């Protein structure tokens, strides 16, 4: 009796992965993505204080560092969810009897297809009615990515049951489009999440203004810093290089030659942020919030 011929291995996923990897391999593309997500984070962080991020002259390292704040949670959830699904699949496949596994697989196929349609429609509704899912940052993109991935998973299970595999270029194109659509969904999710995290960090700064280090501005002339809790002192000492002193400020962000300062009692309703350019006419001093400072010049 002749041994049954081995079935040809389905190489569509691996070929699709190679195509997808060749697109993401260049470091410049990954850097560009990190830069973009960092820009979204900085945009909404500065917008919380009523400042456009571009006036601060943030550098590329600033944006790259900020991108990690908006990508840490999505990447962690994605990796943990993927590992959990793979481990669950391998455990059930090895623990269940072959007949039980076939019955479970047969029932799982329509469930996965149905869930894929639900997730995909739910995610696309974020385009038609953005505020429908606005309360959960990143949910529309996650739904699109998850919905797209469930279809080839269901097809793989069905193919395993029937033993019929489609050869040729069609499976490769299908997997490539799946990777592209899933990547778009994940990009959408991280984009929304980065923006939400930026705004959340702005709110956190606002609630902690009273506990942040004190910033004192010294100036050779009156630069008109006003705000709730800000005090202006005219220096009368003849040997003082700076004629005016401003207390009650907090440094929020500094980059290049610009400093973003806020009054300690700043609020969104009527608060004004101060963007102070670095120059020889001004000097900044910092101290811990509990420090007792000499109010003289």
Backbone torsions as a table, in degrees:
resi	resn	phi	psi	omega
1	UNK	NA	129.0	-177.2
2	UNK	-79.1	138.2	175.8
3	UNK	-66.7	145.2	-179.9
4	UNK	-63.6	138.3	179.3
5	UNK	-66.3	138.1	179.8
6	UNK	-66.3	137.7	179.7
7	UNK	-72.1	142.0	179.2
8	UNK	-61.9	135.2	-178.9
9	UNK	-71.1	134.8	179.0
10	UNK	-75.9	107.7	-176.9
11	UNK	-97.9	5.8	-177.7
12	UNK	-59.4	-47.8	179.6
13	UNK	-59.8	-42.8	-178.1
14	UNK	-67.1	-39.0	177.0
15	UNK	-65.9	-41.1	177.4
16	UNK	-62.0	-39.4	178.2
17	UNK	-63.3	-39.0	179.3
18	UNK	-65.7	-40.7	177.5
19	UNK	-63.4	-45.5	-179.7
20	UNK	-64.4	-40.6	179.6
21	UNK	-65.4	-35.0	179.2
22	UNK	-66.5	-24.9	178.0
23	UNK	-79.0	-34.7	-176.7
24	UNK	-94.0	-6.9	-174.5
25	UNK	-62.4	-42.4	-176.7
26	UNK	-58.3	131.2	179.3
27	UNK	-61.9	-31.3	-178.2
28	UNK	-62.3	-35.7	179.5
29	UNK	-68.5	-44.4	178.3
30	UNK	-63.2	-40.4	177.9
31	UNK	-63.4	-40.0	179.1
32	UNK	-63.5	-39.6	177.8
33	UNK	-64.3	-45.2	178.3
34	UNK	-61.6	-41.8	179.3
35	UNK	-61.6	-42.0	-178.7
36	UNK	-64.9	-47.3	-179.4
37	UNK	-65.1	-35.4	175.8
38	UNK	-65.6	-35.4	177.0
39	UNK	-65.2	-41.7	177.8
40	UNK	-61.9	-42.4	178.3
41	UNK	-60.8	-48.6	-178.4
42	UNK	-65.7	-36.6	-179.7
43	UNK	-58.7	-50.4	-175.4
44	UNK	-79.2	-26.4	174.4
45	UNK	-64.8	-50.1	-179.8
46	UNK	-68.5	-35.0	179.5
47	UNK	-61.8	-28.0	178.4
48	UNK	-60.8	-30.7	-179.6
49	UNK	-99.3	6.8	178.0
50	UNK	78.0	23.6	-177.5
51	UNK	-117.8	135.0	174.3
52	UNK	-78.6	131.3	-172.7
53	UNK	-60.7	-26.9	-173.8
54	UNK	-68.2	-24.0	-177.4
55	UNK	-73.2	-15.6	-177.5
56	UNK	-84.6	-12.7	179.1
57	UNK	62.4	42.5	178.9
58	UNK	-62.0	144.2	-177.9
59	UNK	-93.6	169.4	178.3
60	UNK	-58.0	-44.5	176.0
61	UNK	-59.4	-34.4	177.4
62	UNK	-59.7	-46.8	-179.1
63	UNK	-66.9	-40.2	-179.0
64	UNK	-64.7	-39.2	178.4
65	UNK	-66.5	-41.3	-179.8
66	UNK	-67.1	-28.4	-178.7
67	UNK	-62.8	-31.6	-179.2
68	UNK	-64.2	-30.8	-179.9
69	UNK	-66.6	-33.6	-179.1
70	UNK	-92.3	-7.9	-177.3
71	UNK	-110.8	-14.8	-175.1
72	UNK	-60.2	-52.1	-177.5
73	UNK	-67.2	-48.5	179.4
74	UNK	-58.6	-42.2	-179.4
75	UNK	-68.0	-37.9	178.4
76	UNK	-64.4	-44.8	179.9
77	UNK	-65.0	-41.7	-179.7
78	UNK	-62.8	-47.3	-179.2
79	UNK	-65.2	-43.3	-179.5
80	UNK	-65.3	-42.6	179.1
81	UNK	-65.1	-41.5	178.7
82	UNK	-64.0	-43.7	178.4
83	UNK	-64.6	-40.9	179.6
84	UNK	-62.0	-41.6	179.1
85	UNK	-65.2	-42.7	179.8
86	UNK	-66.9	-43.4	179.1
87	UNK	-63.9	-41.3	178.3
88	UNK	-62.6	-41.8	178.7
89	UNK	-62.4	-47.4	-177.9
90	UNK	-67.7	-36.5	-179.9
91	UNK	-66.3	-47.4	-179.3
92	UNK	-65.1	-38.6	-178.7
93	UNK	-63.9	-35.8	-179.1
94	UNK	-87.3	-26.2	-175.1
95	UNK	-87.4	-31.8	-175.7
96	UNK	-86.2	152.9	174.5
97	UNK	-67.1	151.5	-177.9
98	UNK	-53.0	-42.4	-179.0
99	UNK	-67.2	-43.3	178.5
100	UNK	-62.7	-39.0	178.9
101	UNK	-64.0	-39.9	178.9
102	UNK	-65.8	-41.1	178.5
103	UNK	-63.6	-43.8	-179.9
104	UNK	-64.3	-41.2	179.4
105	UNK	-64.3	-43.0	-179.3
106	UNK	-61.1	-38.2	-180.0
107	UNK	-78.0	-25.4	-177.3
108	UNK	-74.6	-28.0	-175.9
109	UNK	-59.1	-54.9	179.3
110	UNK	-65.0	-30.9	177.7
111	UNK	-65.1	-43.8	179.6
112	UNK	-64.6	-41.1	178.3
113	UNK	-63.5	-43.1	179.4
114	UNK	-63.8	-44.7	178.0
115	UNK	-63.2	-38.8	178.0
116	UNK	-60.0	-43.5	178.2
117	UNK	-64.3	-43.0	-179.8
118	UNK	-62.7	-48.1	-180.0
119	UNK	-62.5	-41.4	-178.5
120	UNK	-65.5	-44.6	178.2
121	UNK	-66.2	-38.5	178.4
122	UNK	-64.4	-41.8	178.8
123	UNK	-66.6	-43.2	-179.8
124	UNK	-66.8	-25.0	175.9
125	UNK	-64.0	-21.8	175.5
126	UNK	-66.8	-21.7	174.6
127	UNK	-81.3	-42.8	-178.1
128	UNK	-72.3	-43.5	-179.2
129	UNK	-130.0	83.7	-174.1
130	UNK	-55.9	-36.9	-175.7
131	UNK	-74.8	-9.3	-179.2
132	UNK	-63.0	-38.0	-178.7
133	UNK	-115.5	19.3	-174.4
134	UNK	-64.7	-27.4	-175.2
135	UNK	-69.5	-19.1	-179.1
136	UNK	-118.5	95.9	-177.2
137	UNK	-59.6	131.2	176.9
138	UNK	87.1	-7.8	-176.0
139	UNK	-63.6	-43.6	179.4
140	UNK	-58.0	-45.9	-179.6
141	UNK	-64.0	-40.5	178.4
142	UNK	-63.1	-40.2	179.9
143	UNK	-64.6	-41.6	178.6
144	UNK	-63.0	-47.8	-179.1
145	UNK	-62.2	-44.8	-178.7
146	UNK	-67.3	-41.1	179.9
147	UNK	-62.9	-40.8	-179.7
148	UNK	-66.9	-37.7	-177.3
149	UNK	-71.4	-32.1	-176.7
150	UNK	-65.8	-28.8	-179.2
151	UNK	-65.1	-52.0	177.9
152	UNK	-65.9	-28.1	176.1
153	UNK	-65.0	-43.9	177.8
154	UNK	-63.6	-39.6	178.8
155	UNK	-64.3	-39.3	179.2
156	UNK	-63.1	-42.6	178.6
157	UNK	-64.5	-41.7	179.6
158	UNK	-65.3	-39.6	178.2
159	UNK	-64.9	-38.3	178.1
160	UNK	-63.3	-37.5	179.4
161	UNK	-70.1	-45.3	-174.8
162	UNK	-82.8	-24.5	-178.1
163	UNK	78.1	5.0	179.5
164	UNK	-97.7	123.4	-179.6
165	UNK	-120.2	138.9	179.7
166	UNK	-90.0	120.4	179.5
167	UNK	-95.7	169.8	177.2
168	UNK	104.6	-162.9	-173.7
169	UNK	-86.1	-16.4	-176.3
170	UNK	-59.7	-47.9	179.1
171	UNK	-60.6	-36.6	179.1
172	UNK	-63.7	-44.8	178.2
173	UNK	-62.9	-40.9	179.9
174	UNK	-61.4	-46.6	179.6
175	UNK	-66.4	-36.0	178.7
176	UNK	-64.0	-46.1	178.1
177	UNK	-64.2	-35.9	177.7
178	UNK	-62.3	-45.2	178.3
179	UNK	-62.1	-40.9	-178.9
180	UNK	-64.0	-48.6	-179.0
181	UNK	-65.9	-39.8	177.3
182	UNK	-64.4	-38.5	178.4
183	UNK	-65.5	-39.4	177.3
184	UNK	-62.5	-43.2	178.3
185	UNK	-61.8	-43.6	179.0
186	UNK	-66.9	-38.3	176.6
187	UNK	-60.7	-44.8	178.1
188	UNK	-60.1	-44.1	-178.1
189	UNK	-64.9	-47.3	-179.0
190	UNK	-66.8	-35.2	177.6
191	UNK	-60.2	-50.2	179.7
192	UNK	-65.1	-40.5	-178.0
193	UNK	-67.2	-39.5	179.0
194	UNK	-62.1	-41.7	177.8
195	UNK	-63.2	-42.9	179.9
196	UNK	-65.3	-40.1	179.0
197	UNK	-65.5	-39.4	177.7
198	UNK	-59.4	-45.3	177.7
199	UNK	-65.7	-37.7	179.1
200	UNK	-64.8	-39.2	177.8
201	UNK	-65.1	-35.9	175.6
202	UNK	-61.9	-42.9	177.2
203	UNK	-63.1	-40.8	178.7
204	UNK	-61.2	-42.4	177.8
205	UNK	-61.4	-41.2	-179.6
206	UNK	-61.4	-41.8	-178.7
207	UNK	-72.0	-18.0	-176.2
208	UNK	-107.7	9.7	-175.3
209	UNK	-57.1	-36.8	-177.9
210	UNK	-71.0	-15.6	-177.4
211	UNK	-108.0	-0.5	-179.1
212	UNK	-83.9	158.8	178.8
213	UNK	-56.0	143.9	179.6
214	UNK	-76.5	143.3	175.0
215	UNK	-120.0	130.6	178.5
216	UNK	-118.5	130.6	-179.7
217	UNK	-106.0	126.9	173.0
218	UNK	-109.3	137.4	-177.1
219	UNK	-140.0	149.0	178.0
220	UNK	-74.9	-16.1	178.3
221	UNK	-144.3	165.2	-179.2
222	UNK	-72.5	112.6	-179.2
223	UNK	-99.7	9.5	170.3
224	UNK	67.4	38.8	176.4
225	UNK	-77.2	118.3	-179.9
226	UNK	-130.8	155.3	178.4
227	UNK	163.4	165.0	179.1
228	UNK	-63.3	122.7	179.2
229	UNK	87.0	-3.3	-180.0
230	UNK	-89.4	129.7	177.9
231	UNK	-114.3	140.1	179.4
232	UNK	-110.9	128.9	179.6
233	UNK	-120.7	124.9	175.7
234	UNK	-86.6	123.0	-176.8
235	UNK	-80.4	123.6	-177.6
236	UNK	-98.9	-11.9	-179.2
237	UNK	-65.5	130.4	-176.1
238	UNK	-71.0	-23.6	-178.4
239	UNK	-94.0	7.4	-179.2
240	UNK	-82.1	131.9	178.9
241	UNK	-76.0	-22.5	-178.8
242	UNK	-114.6	132.3	-173.0
243	UNK	-93.9	-16.9	-177.0
244	UNK	-135.7	145.3	-178.9
245	UNK	-129.9	136.0	-177.9
246	UNK	-124.9	117.5	179.2
247	UNK	-108.1	167.3	177.2
248	UNK	88.0	24.4	-178.6
249	UNK	-113.9	162.0	178.7
250	UNK	-136.0	134.4	175.0
251	UNK	-81.6	126.2	179.0
252	UNK	-101.2	-43.9	-174.9
253	UNK	-156.6	142.8	176.2
254	UNK	-140.2	131.9	178.2
255	UNK	-152.9	142.3	-179.2
256	UNK	54.5	-118.1	-177.1
257	UNK	-112.3	17.7	-176.8
258	UNK	-121.2	141.9	177.0
259	UNK	-124.5	131.3	177.1
260	UNK	-98.6	115.7	-177.7
261	UNK	-119.0	149.5	177.2
262	UNK	-133.2	146.3	168.6
263	UNK	-63.9	147.8	-179.0
264	UNK	-62.7	-24.5	-179.9
265	UNK	-103.3	27.9	-178.0
266	UNK	-65.4	145.2	173.2
267	UNK	-143.1	159.4	-176.3
268	UNK	-70.0	-25.6	-173.5
269	UNK	-66.6	-47.9	-177.8
270	UNK	-138.2	14.9	-179.1
271	UNK	-77.1	150.5	178.7
272	UNK	-123.9	131.3	177.9
273	UNK	-90.8	152.0	-178.9
274	UNK	-114.9	123.3	173.0
275	UNK	-106.7	110.3	-173.6
276	UNK	-107.7	118.2	177.1
277	UNK	-74.6	145.7	178.1
278	UNK	-75.6	130.9	178.6
279	UNK	-156.6	170.2	178.8
280	UNK	-74.5	-9.6	-179.5
281	UNK	-87.7	-7.5	179.9
282	UNK	-130.7	155.4	177.2
283	UNK	-141.0	141.3	178.8
284	UNK	-112.2	137.4	173.4
285	UNK	-126.5	145.9	-177.5
286	UNK	-129.1	150.7	176.2
287	UNK	-155.4	161.9	178.3
288	UNK	-64.7	151.0	-175.1
289	UNK	-60.9	-29.1	-178.7
290	UNK	-88.8	-2.1	-177.6
291	UNK	-69.4	141.1	175.8
292	UNK	-92.2	111.3	-175.3
293	UNK	-102.5	147.6	173.1
294	UNK	-75.4	125.7	-175.2
295	UNK	-82.4	1.8	-179.3
296	UNK	-82.7	168.9	179.2
297	UNK	-86.1	NA	NA
